Amino acid sequence: MAGQRSDDDPPLDVLLSGTVFFDIVFTGMERLPRPGEELWSKGMGSSPGGIANLATAAARLGLRTGLVAGFGDDAYADWMWHTMAHEEGIDLTASRRFTDFHSALTVSIAAEGDRAMATHGHDLPVPLSSLIAAAPASRAAVVDLAGETSWWAQLAQRGALIFADIGFDPSGRWDTADLAPLTHCHAFTPNALEAMSYTRTDSPDRAVRALAERVPLAVVTDGADGSYAIDGSTGEEAFCPAVPVTAIDTTGAGDVFAAAMVLGTLAEWPLDERLRFASLCSALAVQQFGGSLAAPGWGDITDWWRCMSRAADDGDLRAAYTRSGYRFLDGVVPDHPVHGRRRAQGTFALRSDAGKH
């Protein structure tokens, strides 16, 4: 990013807004418990969740990240605020603490190749849109089409690139009117099910082409089956196979993908490199549990690249094939030692051990 920045740039690269959850994640379970049944998990971790997944992923990739969110005054909120502001370097100047208000909490169980969640929380005393006016200016924003739309439409008018996502529609209607705010957006990054449902198509390839008529940059992710993208502003089209890994928790993988796409777009990388980089970051994340604290930093990316390169040099044909698509990392990864990032823990720590590793 250093080569793309100037003194006239806004203070932030990306601005985010949403709900922060305290996540408790159970892993290593073959199935979900039945009513009245207790099962023991092999792994467990806790971390900031919700919009914190995306904010942490962006910050760890070096994007100057700002977050507008509401926090309670409980111990969970104390720990999440400290983790995000002081350990991850996320700008929380426009966020607010509310007295007599508790953090939203999610329990996530990873089992049977997917995850199930139970969540509890309350609406904030004031809408987040009332806090966003105090946020520093940014080059980009990542938004949820199902959330508040007024604030980011104004950002788009001031020149910020808006990256939009959308979640599953429990009503099953998949109303195309939900996509109307895309008129303000530079990019749209739904998963394959969402994309095909909204475009009434039968394949991710057809879906991404339909969405490319709505936004300059259309991206459709299809999990282990790869990702598709069309950038109308450059005329590029790309497909990227997923990086083969053993996934233990997919929480936050889409957020990591989105953060990496923002970085690649602001850095003006070719579309194929942006898509490959985002796929790699997601693959590294799902090998850890805990959502936000599973997001890779440059130390993790560098370790993967050097390990892959050594394996290819030693004659590993699969590693050589994978390396051939990521040669651009030679000019991106740091050439000096970089520490890995702290991962989710069994409980939240009053003092971080991040500096010891």
C-alpha positions in Angstrom: 0.0 0.0 0.0 2.9 2.4 0.6 3.4 2.9 -3.1 -0.3 3.9 -3.6 -0.6 6.3 -0.7 -0.2 10.1 -0.8 -0.3 13.0 1.6 -3.8 13.8 0.3 -5.3 10.4 1.2 -8.0 10.2 3.9 -6.7 9.0 7.3 -8.4 5.6 6.9 -8.2 3.0 4.1 -11.4 1.3 5.1 -14.4 2.2 7.3 -16.7 -0.4 8.8 -19.9 -0.3 11.0 -21.9 -3.0 12.7 -22.4 -5.1 15.8 -19.5 -6.6 17.8 -20.2 -9.9 19.4 -18.3 -11.8 22.0 -17.9 -15.2 20.3 -17.4 -18.5 22.0 -16.5 -21.2 19.4 -16.6 -24.9 20.0 -14.7 -27.1 17.5 -13.8 -30.8 17.0 -17.4 -32.1 17.3 -18.7 -34.8 15.0 -22.2 -33.6 15.3 -24.5 -31.2 17.0 -26.0 -32.2 20.4 -29.6 -33.4 20.4 -32.2 -32.0 22.9 -31.3 -33.0 26.4 -27.8 -34.2 25.4 -24.4 -33.0 26.4 -21.4 -33.4 24.1 -17.8 -32.4 24.9 -15.9 -30.5 22.2 -12.2 -31.1 21.5 -11.4 -27.4 21.1 -12.8 -24.1 22.3 -11.8 -20.5 21.8 -13.2 -17.0 22.4 -12.7 -13.8 20.4 -14.4 -10.6 19.3 -16.9 -11.5 16.6 -19.5 -10.0 14.2 -18.1 -6.9 12.5 -14.9 -7.4 14.5 -14.1 -10.3 12.2 -13.8 -8.0 9.2 -12.1 -5.2 11.1 -9.4 -7.4 12.5 -8.8 -9.1 9.1 -8.4 -5.7 7.4 -6.1 -4.3 10.1 -3.9 -7.4 10.1 -3.4 -7.0 6.3 -2.1 -3.4 7.0 -5.2 -1.5 6.0 -5.8 1.6 8.2 -9.1 0.5 9.6 -11.8 2.4 11.4 -14.8 0.9 13.1 -18.1 2.5 14.2 -19.8 0.2 16.8 -21.5 0.3 20.1 -19.9 -1.4 23.2 -21.4 -2.2 26.5 -19.8 -1.6 29.9 -19.3 -5.3 30.9 -16.1 -7.3 31.1 -16.6 -8.7 27.6 -16.7 -5.2 26.2 -13.6 -4.1 28.2 -11.6 -7.0 26.7 -12.9 -6.6 23.1 -12.2 -2.9 23.1 -8.7 -3.4 24.4 -8.0 -6.2 21.9 -9.3 -4.3 18.9 -7.9 -0.8 19.7 -4.6 -1.6 21.4 -3.6 -4.9 20.0 -5.0 -4.8 16.5 -4.7 -1.1 15.9 -8.3 -0.5 14.9 -9.5 3.1 15.1 -12.4 3.2 17.5 -12.7 7.0 17.8 -16.2 7.0 16.4 -17.3 4.0 18.5 -19.1 4.5 21.8 -19.4 2.7 25.2 -22.9 2.6 26.7 -23.5 2.3 30.5 -25.8 -0.4 31.8 -25.6 -2.2 28.5 -24.2 -5.7 27.9 -22.3 -7.1 25.0 -24.1 -9.3 22.4 -22.8 -12.9 22.6 -22.7 -15.8 20.2 -22.0 -19.4 20.8 -20.8 -21.2 17.6 -20.5 -25.0 17.2 -18.4 -26.2 14.3 -19.6 -29.7 13.3 -20.6 -31.8 10.2 -18.7 -29.5 7.9 -20.7 -26.4 8.9 -21.5 -24.4 12.0 -24.6 -23.7 14.2 -25.0 -20.6 16.3 -27.0 -19.3 19.2 -26.9 -15.5 19.8 -28.2 -13.1 22.4 -28.2 -9.3 22.3 -30.2 -6.1 22.3 -30.5 -3.1 20.0 -28.2 -0.2 20.8 -29.6 2.8 22.7 -28.9 4.9 19.6 -28.6 3.9 15.9 -25.0 3.6 14.6 -25.8 6.0 11.8 -25.8 8.8 14.4 -22.2 8.0 15.3 -20.8 7.7 11.8 -20.6 11.4 11.1 -17.8 11.5 13.6 -15.7 8.9 11.8 -12.6 9.8 10.0 -12.7 9.9 6.2 -11.8 6.7 4.3 -10.9 5.4 0.8 -13.3 2.5 1.0 -16.0 1.0 3.1 -17.4 -2.5 3.5 -21.1 -2.7 4.1 -24.1 -5.0 4.5 -26.9 -4.5 2.1 -29.3 -5.7 4.8 -28.1 -3.0 7.3 -28.4 0.8 7.4 -27.7 2.3 3.9 -27.9 6.0 4.3 -24.4 6.6 5.7 -22.4 4.7 3.0 -24.4 6.2 0.2 -23.0 9.5 1.3 -19.5 8.1 1.5 -19.8 6.9 -2.1 -20.8 10.4 -3.2 -17.5 11.6 -1.6 -15.5 9.1 -3.7 -15.1 6.2 -1.3 -15.2 2.7 -2.9 -18.1 0.8 -1.4 -17.8 -3.0 -1.1 -21.1 -4.7 -0.4 -22.1 -8.1 1.0 -25.4 -9.6 1.9 -26.5 -12.5 4.0 -28.9 -15.4 3.7 -32.6 -14.5 3.1 -34.6 -16.6 5.6 -37.8 -15.6 3.9 -36.8 -17.4 0.8 -38.0 -14.6 -1.4 -34.6 -13.4 -2.6 -36.2 -10.1 -3.6 -34.1 -8.3 -6.2 -35.2 -5.0 -4.7 -32.8 -5.8 -1.9 -30.0 -5.2 -4.4 -31.1 -1.6 -5.3 -28.5 0.0 -3.1 -25.8 -1.5 -5.3 -26.2 1.6 -7.4 -23.8 3.2 -4.9 -21.4 0.4 -4.8 -18.1 -0.5 -6.5 -18.1 -4.2 -5.5 -20.5 -6.9 -4.5 -19.1 -10.1 -2.9 -21.9 -12.6 -2.1 -21.5 -16.4 -1.8 -22.7 -18.7 -4.5 -26.1 -19.5 -2.9 -26.9 -15.9 -2.4 -25.7 -14.8 -5.9 -27.6 -17.6 -7.7 -30.8 -17.0 -5.7 -30.8 -13.2 -6.3 -30.0 -13.6 -10.0 -32.2 -16.6 -10.6 -29.3 -18.4 -12.2 -28.1 -22.0 -11.9 -24.3 -21.6 -11.6 -21.8 -19.2 -9.9 -20.4 -18.4 -13.3 -23.7 -17.2 -14.6 -24.5 -15.5 -11.4 -21.3 -13.4 -11.4 -22.0 -12.3 -15.0 -25.5 -11.2 -14.0 -24.1 -9.2 -11.1 -21.4 -7.6 -13.2 -24.2 -5.7 -14.9 -25.0 -4.1 -11.6 -21.5 -3.2 -10.1 -18.1 -2.6 -11.5 -16.6 -5.4 -9.5 -18.6 -8.6 -9.0 -17.2 -11.5 -7.0 -18.9 -14.8 -6.1 -17.3 -17.1 -3.6 -18.1 -20.8 -3.7 -16.2 -22.2 -0.7 -14.0 -25.2 -1.5 -15.1 -24.9 -5.2 -13.3 -21.6 -5.7 -14.3 -18.1 -6.5 -15.3 -16.1 -9.6 -14.9 -12.4 -10.4 -15.5 -9.9 -13.2 -14.0 -6.3 -13.0 -15.9 -4.2 -15.5 -13.7 -1.2 -14.8 -10.6 -3.1 -16.1 -12.2 -5.6 -18.4 -10.7 -8.5 -16.4 -12.4 -11.9 -15.7 -11.0 -14.5 -13.3 -11.6 -17.8 -11.7 -9.6 -19.0 -8.7 -9.6 -22.6 -7.3 -9.6 -22.7 -3.5 -6.3 -23.4 -1.7 -6.6 -27.0 -0.4 -6.5 -27.0 3.4 -8.0 -28.8 6.3 -10.7 -26.5 7.7 -11.6 -26.6 11.4 -13.8 -23.5 11.6 -15.2 -21.4 8.8 -16.3 -18.5 11.0 -15.2 -15.2 9.5 -13.8 -16.7 6.3 -15.9 -14.5 4.1 -14.8 -11.4 6.1 -11.1 -12.3 5.6 -11.8 -12.7 1.8 -13.5 -9.3 1.7 -10.7 -7.6 3.5 -8.1 -9.1 1.1 -10.2 -8.0 -1.9 -10.3 -4.4 -0.5 -6.5 -4.4 -0.1 -5.8 -5.8 -3.6 -8.2 -3.3 -5.1 -6.8 -0.3 -3.3 -3.3 -1.5 -4.2 -4.4 -1.8 -7.9 -3.4 -5.4 -8.3 -4.6 -7.4 -11.3 -7.9 -9.2 -10.7 -6.4 -12.7 -10.8 -3.9 -11.7 -8.1 -6.6 -10.1 -6.0 -8.8 -13.2 -6.2 -5.9 -15.6 -5.4 -4.7 -13.5 -2.5 -8.2 -13.3 -1.0 -8.6 -17.1 -1.4 -5.3 -17.7 0.3 -6.1 -15.5 3.2 -9.4 -17.3 3.7 -7.7 -20.7 3.5 -5.2 -19.7 6.2 -8.1 -18.4 8.4 -10.2 -21.6 8.4 -7.2 -23.6 9.7 -7.7 -21.7 13.0 -10.7 -21.3 15.2 -12.2 -18.1 16.6 -13.3 -15.8 13.8 -11.5 -12.5 14.1 -8.3 -13.9 15.8 -8.0 -16.5 13.1 -7.4 -13.8 10.5 -3.9 -14.1 9.0 -1.3 -11.4 9.3 1.7 -10.9 7.0 3.8 -13.2 9.2 1.3 -16.0 8.5 1.2 -15.3 4.8 5.0 -15.1 4.6 5.3 -18.5 6.4 2.9 -20.1 4.0 4.8 -18.8 1.0 8.2 -19.8 2.2 7.0 -23.2 3.2 5.3 -23.7 -0.2 8.4 -22.5 -2.0 10.7 -24.9 -0.1 8.4 -27.8 -0.8 8.3 -27.0 -4.5 12.1 -26.7 -4.6 12.3 -30.1 -3.0 10.3 -31.7 -5.9 6.7 -31.6 -4.5 4.6 -31.4 -7.7 1.4 -30.2 -5.9 3.4 -27.4 -4.2 5.0 -26.5 -7.5 1.5 -26.2 -9.1 0.2 -24.1 -6.2 3.3 -21.9 -6.2 3.0 -21.1 -9.9 -0.2 -19.2 -9.3 1.2 -17.2 -6.4 4.5 -15.9 -7.8 3.3 -12.4 -7.3 3.8 -12.9 -3.6 7.6 -12.6 -4.1 7.2 -8.9 -4.6 4.6 -8.5 -1.7 5.7 -10.5 1.3 8.1 -8.9 3.7 11.8 -9.9 3.4 12.3 -9.6 7.2 11.0 -11.8 10.0 7.4 -11.1 10.9 5.7 -12.5 14.0 2.6 -14.6 13.6 -0.7 -13.3 15.1 -2.3 -14.2 18.4 -5.1 -16.8 18.1 -8.3 -17.3 20.0 -7.9 -18.6 23.5 -10.0 -20.8 25.7 -11.0 -17.8 27.7 -10.4 -14.1 27.3 -7.2 -12.8 28.8 -7.0 -9.7 31.0 -3.5 -9.2 29.7 -2.5 -10.2 26.2 0.4 -12.5 25.5 0.7 -11.2 22.0 4.0 -9.5 22.5 5.6 -12.7 23.8 5.2 -14.7 20.5 
